Amino acid sequence: MKVLTAFVQTIVLLSVAMVSHPSRAARLGTRPALSQSPTTTVRSAPITVGDMAPDFTLEDQNKNKVTPSDARGKSPVVLVFYRGYW
């Protein structure tokens, strides 16, 4: 009987936690659609090894604007996309 009670309590607690937790979209805020992006370009051919990366602007964790052209020639630029498999 104690095992059944503990199991039911666990299920109830997990259900409450899942329902009360804000969704990922709400935590990230709203993002503009791709069509609202100020500069959207579509390549007609795939990027090959040795091609120069197109210039773009991103924000770092401190909200500073960062572009690959700022570091070009000074140090290698590595862009990593985390897929979020955790």
C-alpha positions in Angstrom: 0.0 0.0 0.0 2.8 2.4 0.8 4.4 1.8 -2.6 1.1 2.5 -4.4 0.7 5.8 -2.4 4.3 6.9 -3.2 3.7 6.1 -6.9 0.5 8.1 -7.0 2.1 11.0 -5.2 5.0 11.0 -7.6 2.7 11.0 -10.6 0.7 13.9 -9.2 3.8 15.9 -8.4 5.2 15.4 -11.9 1.9 16.4 -13.4 1.7 19.6 -11.4 5.3 20.4 -12.2 4.7 19.9 -16.0 1.5 22.0 -16.0 2.9 24.9 -13.9 6.2 25.2 -15.8 6.2 27.9 -18.4 6.7 26.8 -21.9 10.1 27.2 -23.6 8.6 29.7 -26.1 7.3 31.9 -23.3 10.8 31.9 -21.6 12.5 32.8 -24.9 10.0 35.5 -25.7 8.6 36.2 -29.1 10.9 36.1 -32.2 10.3 37.8 -35.5 9.3 35.6 -38.4 11.9 35.0 -41.1 9.9 37.2 -43.5 10.3 40.1 -41.0 14.1 39.7 -40.9 15.8 42.9 -42.2 18.1 41.1 -44.6 17.2 37.7 -45.9 19.1 36.2 -48.8 18.8 32.8 -50.4 21.8 31.2 -52.0 21.4 29.5 -55.4 24.4 27.1 -54.7 25.6 25.4 -51.5 28.6 26.7 -49.6 31.8 24.8 -50.4 35.0 24.4 -48.4 37.0 27.6 -48.7 34.1 29.9 -49.4 34.0 33.1 -47.4 31.2 33.1 -44.9 28.5 35.8 -45.4 28.7 38.7 -43.0 26.0 38.7 -40.3 25.4 40.3 -36.9 24.6 38.4 -33.7 24.3 39.5 -30.0 26.6 37.9 -27.4 25.6 37.2 -23.8 26.2 40.8 -22.9 24.0 42.2 -25.7 27.0 43.4 -27.7 26.8 43.2 -31.5 29.3 40.8 -32.9 30.1 40.2 -36.6 32.5 37.7 -38.2 34.1 40.5 -40.2 35.3 42.1 -36.9 37.6 39.1 -36.2 38.4 38.3 -39.9 42.2 38.3 -40.3 42.9 38.6 -36.6 42.0 35.1 -35.5 40.0 32.1 -36.8 36.3 32.4 -36.6 34.4 29.2 -35.5 30.6 29.2 -35.4 29.0 26.4 -33.4 25.3 25.5 -33.4 24.3 23.6 -30.3 21.5 21.2 -31.2 20.3 20.9 -27.6 20.3 17.1 -27.1 20.5 17.3 -23.4 
